[in-house]
Amino acid sequence: MAKEPMLKFVTVGRDMPTKRDAEDRKDDFLEIYGEFVEAKAEEQASRCSQCGVPYCQSHCPLHNNIPDWLRLTATGRLKEAYEISQATNTFPEICGRICPQDRLCEGNCVIENSGHGTVTIGSVEKYITDTAWENGWVEVITPAVEREESVGIIGSGPGGLAAADRLRRAGIKVTVYERSDRAGGLMMYGIPGFKLEKDVVLRRVEQLEKSGVEFVLNCNVGEDISFDAIRGKHDAVLIATGVYKSRDLQGPGSGADGIVKAIDYLTASNKVSFGDEVEEYESGELNANGKKVVVIGGGDTAMDCVRTAIRQGATSVKCLYRRDRANMPGSQRETQNAEEEGVEFVWLSAPKGFAGDPVSGVMVQKMRLGAPDASGRQSPEVIEGADYVEEADLVIKALGFEPEELPKLWGVDGLEVTRWGTVLADFKTHASSLEGVYACGDIQRGASLVVWAIRDGREAADAMIEYIDQSAAVAAE
């Protein structure tokens, strides 16, 4: 009788891929985690308990068949593991790198909750698909039948690209309209290379291009082409723009030079990594080199900013967050990585104003946690008389993002939005108030995770295919 390949969590400890030394990794923008070798991937996958009710799967927005591809990995059937992984996730190697597994699949692993340490799901997921790329298992999309219908997608972030992939597999023509000079959206310019190296995104874009997806770059809807023109060219339209309007800070001195938006700062850094000339970086406006940096915020974007500043050669980097470590919205793993690299976290602190122009300091008010708010989180309260000034040459605002006013920006009548400014659309079909127009990702649900955008894009694509089929059937009658 063959030896059971799974259930080894009692005898085999949890192990992550090798993490580069903090002093070494501070000097570049390469990913900090190494790759599993085959034997180690098989070993770690074999720790899965093969639960009857897999909480890892139910807490994954894509409901990935995690126990199935862990078992296939443990038994050396990597190509099948990749096929199972790809069946539910358009970009497994990207999710394996940037998903907050500690809050999703791994954080809900049954053996983690029993004290044995979670299965390293994200690292195995990354390994499976990286291996698939190396072995040529990731193929150009070749639909069984090419159709005449087309879909226009506005935005080339994870939601838009996931929808494009699914639509092409159905044989539908796809044109993606992107206002930046490269496709990829947030994955290209919003996430630093030390979390997601850009060739990982570029090869997916190239796969879609070879599969027949047309990318129209440097195309600003409402200026270079009207929304109505896009609707007129296609049988259905998907709005997948993401949300890029930065939440702002108020208070004395908030308009001073040296106070910048996180998205501008990260975009400049990523462009420089491509070898682009960025005037604001060269001038020092969006460059932390030699500066005392203060980042305001506690989410994943704030973590990206503080770790980027370290790599740019800042003399000091501090992160102000109004709650404590336990209540911060960002990944605990990213916080730990930042601390290892030299970032100092100043908990229970919030900006009251700014000194100097150009900025020379942040006026900080100390906080304490009071009664829970409507979400159940304790609300920060000001401690009177505990204010002080934190020296700063560069202040980066990482307070989250809000949607742009698309109906006004695009001159569109009838496109309904919510009170938060997101596009009002059904959360199952993603259909908006306009006939044949759909929305997905952050522009529908608000700023969220890449994995949710992928799920939305896949769902929206399926709904658009059904809509196109129904329209074709009516026309044929």
Buried (B, 14 or more C-beta within 10 A) or exposed (E): EEEEBBBBBEEBEBBBBEEBEBEEBBEEBEBBBEBBEEEBBBBBBBBBBBBEEBBBBEBBBBEBBBBBBBBBBBBBBBEBBBBBBBEBBBBBBBBBBBBBBBBBBBBBBBBBEEEBBBBBBBBBBBBBBBBBBEEEBBEEBEBEEEBEBBBBBBBBBBBBBBBBBBBBBBBBBBBBBBBBEBBBBBBBBBBBBBBBBBEBBBEBBEBBBEBBBBBBEEBEBBEEBBBEEBBEEBBBBBBBBBBBBBBEBEEEBBEBEBBBBBBBBBBBBBBBBBEEEBEBBEEBBBBBBEBBBBBBBBBBBBBBBBBBBBBBEBEBBBBBBBBBEEBBBBBBBBBEBBBBBBBEBBBBBBBBBBBBEEBBBBBBBBBEBEEEEEEEEBBBEBEEEEEEBBBBBBBBBBBBBBBBEBBEBBEBEEBEBEEEBBBBBBEEBBBBBBEBBBBBBBBBBBBBBBBBBBBBBBBBBBBBBEBBEEBEEEEEE
